[in-house]
Amino acid sequence: MANKATSSSSVPLVEEDEEELVYGSESGWVEARTNCDHLATALSSDLTHIPTPDTHCTRCHHSNENWLCLCCLDVLCSRFINKHMLEHYQETTTHCVALSYSDLSVWCFSCDAYLDAQVILPLRPVYETAYLLKFGEAPPVRPVEYVLQV
């Protein structure tokens, strides 16, 4: 193990070759899943009529970091605000798929993973509608070879 350098305040500094030991120093890339067994029971039958991305959390009325439950279409804040979407999942367990209004990512709480909403066909309508509501234009079209059936 390499020697640690110290600063003038005697706080140990991490050598370059030890960087992989620092929590969170790895790449931030997350591979989204292209399938999810929960979609058959966790999605609303109408994912084209959704609340707008500026909708506040229905429990605390916070305006940022809100998620849309794709089962009941309730808008709740993230685990970084007051954890109302997480609590909603924990209370219901069947309401496990949600879309982030911050970055339009889709998360399955039961899988503990992001889902590729542009590739998974049942998620495309809500992704496209949220994109249109957020940016005022349709999302870019992905080549057909990247689109998968669930």
C-alpha positions in Angstrom: 0.0 0.0 0.0 1.4 3.4 -0.9 2.2 5.9 1.7 -0.4 8.6 2.3 0.6 12.2 1.9 -0.6 14.5 4.6 -1.6 18.2 4.4 -0.5 20.9 6.8 -3.6 20.2 8.9 -2.6 16.5 9.3 -5.6 15.3 7.3 -4.5 12.3 5.3 -4.7 12.8 1.5 -5.4 9.9 -0.9 -2.6 9.0 -3.3 -3.6 8.7 -7.0 -3.2 4.9 -7.0 -5.6 4.6 -4.1 -8.4 6.5 -5.8 -10.5 3.4 -6.5 -10.8 3.0 -2.7 -12.6 6.3 -2.3 -16.3 5.8 -2.1 -18.1 7.3 -5.0 -14.9 7.9 -7.1 -16.0 5.4 -9.8 -17.8 6.4 -12.9 -21.3 7.8 -12.6 -22.7 5.8 -15.6 -25.6 3.6 -14.8 -26.9 1.1 -17.3 -30.7 1.1 -17.5 -32.5 -2.1 -17.7 -34.4 -3.0 -21.0 -37.0 -5.2 -19.2 -38.9 -5.3 -16.0 -41.3 -8.0 -14.7 -43.3 -5.4 -12.8 -44.6 -3.4 -15.8 -47.6 -5.7 -16.4 -49.2 -4.7 -13.0 -47.5 -1.4 -12.2 -48.6 0.8 -15.0 -51.7 3.0 -15.4 -53.8 2.2 -18.5 -53.5 5.8 -19.6 -49.9 7.2 -19.6 -50.6 9.9 -22.2 -52.7 12.1 -19.9 -50.3 13.0 -17.1 -49.7 15.9 -14.7 -47.3 18.5 -16.0 -43.6 18.4 -14.9 -44.1 21.6 -12.8 -46.6 19.8 -10.6 -45.7 20.0 -6.9 -45.5 17.1 -4.5 -49.1 16.2 -3.5 -48.0 15.7 0.2 -45.6 18.5 0.9 -46.1 20.8 -2.1 -42.3 20.9 -2.8 -41.7 22.0 -6.4 -38.4 20.2 -7.1 -37.2 16.6 -7.6 -40.6 15.3 -8.1 -41.6 11.9 -9.5 -44.7 10.6 -11.2 -46.1 7.3 -10.0 -46.8 5.4 -13.2 -49.6 3.4 -11.5 -51.8 6.0 -10.0 -50.2 9.2 -11.6 -49.6 10.8 -8.2 -46.7 13.3 -8.1 -44.5 12.9 -5.1 -41.0 14.3 -4.1 -37.8 12.3 -4.3 -35.7 10.7 -1.5 -33.5 13.8 -1.6 -36.4 16.0 -0.6 -39.0 14.4 1.8 -39.0 10.9 0.4 -42.7 10.9 -0.4 -42.3 8.7 -3.6 -40.3 6.2 -1.6 -42.9 6.2 1.2 -45.7 5.7 -1.5 -43.9 2.6 -2.8 -43.4 1.3 0.7 -47.1 1.8 1.5 -48.3 0.1 -1.7 -45.4 -2.0 -3.0 -47.4 -2.5 -6.3 -46.8 1.2 -7.2 -43.2 0.5 -7.9 -42.4 2.3 -11.2 -42.0 6.1 -11.3 -40.8 8.7 -13.8 -38.5 11.5 -12.6 -39.6 15.0 -13.8 -36.1 16.2 -13.2 -34.4 14.1 -15.9 -37.2 11.9 -17.3 -35.6 8.7 -16.0 -37.8 5.8 -15.0 -37.0 3.9 -11.8 -38.4 0.6 -10.6 -38.3 0.4 -6.8 -38.9 -3.4 -6.8 -36.0 -4.0 -9.3 -34.0 -1.3 -7.6 -32.9 -0.1 -11.1 -33.4 2.4 -13.8 -35.5 1.4 -16.8 -34.8 2.5 -20.4 -38.1 4.3 -21.2 -37.1 4.9 -24.8 -36.6 1.2 -25.4 -39.3 -0.5 -23.3 -42.4 -0.1 -25.4 -45.0 0.3 -22.6 -43.0 3.2 -21.2 -42.6 5.1 -24.4 -45.9 6.9 -24.3 -45.3 8.4 -20.8 -41.6 9.3 -21.7 -42.7 11.0 -24.9 -45.6 12.8 -23.2 -43.4 14.0 -20.3 -40.7 15.1 -22.8 -43.2 17.1 -24.8 -44.7 18.7 -21.7 -41.2 19.6 -20.3 -39.5 20.8 -23.5 -42.3 21.8 -25.8 -41.2 19.4 -28.6 -41.2 15.7 -29.3 -38.2 13.7 -28.2 -35.5 12.7 -30.7 -36.4 9.4 -32.4 -34.2 6.4 -31.6 -33.4 4.0 -34.4 -35.8 1.0 -34.6 -33.0 -1.6 -33.8 -32.8 -0.2 -30.2 -36.5 -0.6 -29.5 -37.4 -3.8 -27.6 -40.7 -5.5 -26.8 -41.4 -6.4 -23.1 
